[in-house]
Amino acid sequence: MEREVVVVGAGPSGSAAATALVQQGHDVLLLDQQTFPRDKVCGDSIPAGAIELLYALGMEERIREADFYSVDRFLLCSPRGYVVEADLTYGRRFGASSYVVPRLHFDVLVQQYAVESGAEFRQAQVTEPIVEDGRVVGVRARSNGAVEDIRAKVVIGADGITSVIARRLRPDRLEDRHRAVALRLYIDDIDERPHQLEYYLYRRILPGYAWIVPIGEGRANLGLGMRLDKFRETDRSLEEMLAIFLDMPPINKRFRNGGRLHNISVGQLNLGSQDIQRAFDGALLVGDAAGLINPLTGGGIRNGLVSAVLAADIIHEALAEEDVSLTRLWKFDQLCRDSLRSDMRRAYFAQRSLLRFPALVDMLVRWGGSNSGLGHILIRKLQRRQA
Ligand SMILES: Cc1cc2nc3c(=O)[nH]c(=O)nc-3n(C[C@H](O)[C@H](O)[C@H](O)COP(=O)(O)OP(=O)(O)OC[C@H]3O[C@@H](n4cnc5c(N)ncnc54)[C@H](O)[C@@H]3O)c2cc1C
């Protein structure tokens, strides 16, 4: 039996695309190699921009009921230790809040909603897309030891950073300067700054940056990340740099009982600063599979959701016209660029400036820190549309 749409990957991007498609009356099979709930290495910061998109899919009540830990303040610490703080709700036009939610809890909510909306979920590992005459006509999937070919009119590759769909359709990898690596862990006994996201650019951990984000009751998600090309140039491991960060007096003094660290994992990020093809004959890539992470903040959930909703709309039109060729689906690439490219360019410019001119960052943060109005403007420029 041919399915209308197969979505590979039930993370936020895949589940949102599945939801948007079933809401428009389509038959959707949602595949993931894992069962939910499942963890995903992440900073766990869910910006208000992402929450707004989930509200638009009808999830407002569920999100309010889930009573997630909200964040409304932001702190940025410069290489020399100057600090600027800002209100994340400053100038916000919409009703949504930003949250910090371990992905173990967040992703299952979005995946469950897709299923309750009408998508069929199946645990299966996709090994490759089926390509005939240059067109994607389905996926090959393994489940319970059996291999099955599932045919579909359209395939959405939402299978994250290691996407098998992207690897087959777009074999060239992103350049190292458009990729990043990061280490994430949880800490159970820290003097947290309630409801505040903290980002650190200390000189001793450059060209990396670290974050501490509270999840309530003295617990936090903590991590350190770096652009991949810079990581290859340094002779220090992420673990060594993290140890330096944890040992710095302003950080170390906040640990109670020595700080209990757990669930340490490494993750990769595909940054949206490289322009790549995301539409193919019979298939689209969304979220991390499409390389859409903000190159400055490392945030990818909102952009993943933006791409998911656009993909669903384009596929809805294409199915109605019975034309899922690249010529018809190409519009997706264009709409992704229209929606995200100026933000990506600005973020990439800011990221390169931070790396090249740390003294400028000190100056800006010191200037912003001494004037709360300017601090708001600085943070809003850096966080534009993410917060
Ligand atoms: C250390 C780190 C910190 C980050 N911090 C933040 C942050 O604070 N805020 C933010 O917004 N973003 C953050 N990001 C980015 C964010 O995690 C991603 O952008 C986001 O998870 C993308 O969602 P997705 O649905 O596209 O992919 P994913 O969430 O990765 O989901 C992909 C799904 O596909 C499934 N899958 C993979 N391969 C297959 C296969 N072959 N067959 C079947 N299923 C498959 C996986 O099991 C998974 O469930 C961070 C990333 C890292 C690495």
The ligand as a Tripos MOL2 file, in Angstrom:
@<TRIPOS>MOLECULE
LIG
   53    58     1     0     0
SMALL
NO_CHARGES

@<TRIPOS>ATOM
      1 C1         24.4040   20.4110   22.6720 C.3       1 LIG1
      2 C2         23.2260   21.0060   21.9380 C.ar      1 LIG1
      3 C3         22.4960   22.0200   22.5200 C.ar      1 LIG1
      4 C4         21.3880   22.5440   21.8630 C.ar      1 LIG1
      5 N1         20.6360   23.4720   22.5160 N.ar      1 LIG1
      6 C5         19.5090   23.9350   21.9430 C.ar      1 LIG1
      7 C6         18.6420   24.7990   22.6630 C.ar      1 LIG1
      8 O1         18.8520   25.0950   23.8500 O.2       1 LIG1
      9 N2         17.5300   25.2660   22.0370 N.ar      1 LIG1
     10 C7         17.2350   24.9280   20.7310 C.ar      1 LIG1
     11 O2         16.2450   25.4230   20.1920 O.2       1 LIG1
     12 N3         18.0250   24.0790   20.0530 N.ar      1 LIG1
     13 C8         19.1370   23.5500   20.6250 C.ar      1 LIG1
     14 N4         19.9140   22.6410   19.9510 N.ar      1 LIG1
     15 C9         19.4870   22.2180   18.6000 C.3       1 LIG1
     16 C10        18.2810   21.2670   18.7130 C.3       1 LIG1
     17 O3         18.6040   20.1870   19.5430 O.3       1 LIG1
     18 C11        17.8750   20.7700   17.3260 C.3       1 LIG1
     19 O4         17.8380   21.8400   16.4290 O.3       1 LIG1
     20 C12        16.4940   20.0830   17.3600 C.3       1 LIG1
     21 O5         16.5230   18.9300   18.1430 O.3       1 LIG1
     22 C13        16.0490   19.7360   15.9330 C.3       1 LIG1
     23 O6         14.8820   18.9500   15.9760 O.3       1 LIG1
     24 P1         14.6010   17.8810   14.8290 P.3       1 LIG1
     25 O7         13.2190   17.3770   15.0780 O.co2     1 LIG1
     26 O8         14.9460   18.4480   13.5080 O.co2     1 LIG1
     27 O9         15.6790   16.7130   15.0990 O.3       1 LIG1
     28 P2         15.8040   15.7420   16.3610 P.3       1 LIG1
     29 O10        15.2370   16.3800   17.5540 O.co2     1 LIG1
     30 O11        17.2360   15.3250   16.3910 O.co2     1 LIG1
     31 O12        14.9080   14.4860   15.9810 O.3       1 LIG1
     32 C14        15.3210   13.5850   14.9730 C.3       1 LIG1
     33 C15        14.6110   12.2590   15.2080 C.3       1 LIG1
     34 O13        14.9210   11.3980   14.1170 O.3       1 LIG1
     35 C16        15.1130   10.0820   14.6160 C.3       1 LIG1
     36 N5         15.9740    9.3840   13.6480 N.ar      1 LIG1
     37 C17        17.2550    9.6220   13.3380 C.ar      1 LIG1
     38 N6         17.6890    8.7740   12.4040 N.ar      1 LIG1
     39 C18        16.6420    7.9550   12.1100 C.ar      1 LIG1
     40 C19        16.4870    6.8500   11.2150 C.ar      1 LIG1
     41 N7         17.4750    6.4500   10.4220 N.pl3     1 LIG1
     42 N8         15.2880    6.2280   11.1790 N.ar      1 LIG1
     43 C20        14.2590    6.6330   11.9790 C.ar      1 LIG1
     44 N9         14.3700    7.6710   12.8550 N.ar      1 LIG1
     45 C21        15.5350    8.3260   12.9050 C.ar      1 LIG1
     46 C22        15.7840   10.2830   15.9720 C.3       1 LIG1
     47 O14        15.5980    9.1630   16.8230 O.3       1 LIG1
     48 C23        15.0800   11.5390   16.4710 C.3       1 LIG1
     49 O15        13.9690   11.2340   17.2930 O.3       1 LIG1
     50 C24        21.0270   22.0780   20.5740 C.ar      1 LIG1
     51 C25        21.7720   21.0570   19.9700 C.ar      1 LIG1
     52 C26        22.8520   20.5120   20.6500 C.ar      1 LIG1
     53 C27        23.6230   19.3850   20.0090 C.3       1 LIG1
@<TRIPOS>BOND
     1     1     2 1
     2     2     3 ar
     3     2    52 ar
     4     3     4 ar
     5     4     5 ar
     6     4    50 ar
     7     5     6 ar
     8     6     7 ar
     9     6    13 1
    10     7     8 2
    11     7     9 ar
    12     9    10 ar
    13    10    11 2
    14    10    12 ar
    15    12    13 ar
    16    13    14 ar
    17    14    15 1
    18    14    50 ar
    19    15    16 1
    20    16    17 1
    21    16    18 1
    22    18    19 1
    23    18    20 1
    24    20    21 1
    25    20    22 1
    26    22    23 1
    27    23    24 1
    28    24    25 2
    29    24    26 1
    30    24    27 1
    31    27    28 1
    32    28    29 2
    33    28    30 1
    34    28    31 1
    35    31    32 1
    36    32    33 1
    37    33    34 1
    38    33    48 1
    39    34    35 1
    40    35    36 1
    41    35    46 1
    42    36    37 ar
    43    36    45 ar
    44    37    38 ar
    45    38    39 ar
    46    39    40 ar
    47    39    45 ar
    48    40    41 1
    49    40    42 ar
    50    42    43 ar
    51    43    44 ar
    52    44    45 ar
    53    46    47 1
    54    46    48 1
    55    48    49 1
    56    50    51 ar
    57    51    52 ar
    58    52    53 1
@<TRIPOS>SUBSTRUCTURE
     1 LIG1         1 GROUP 0 **** ****
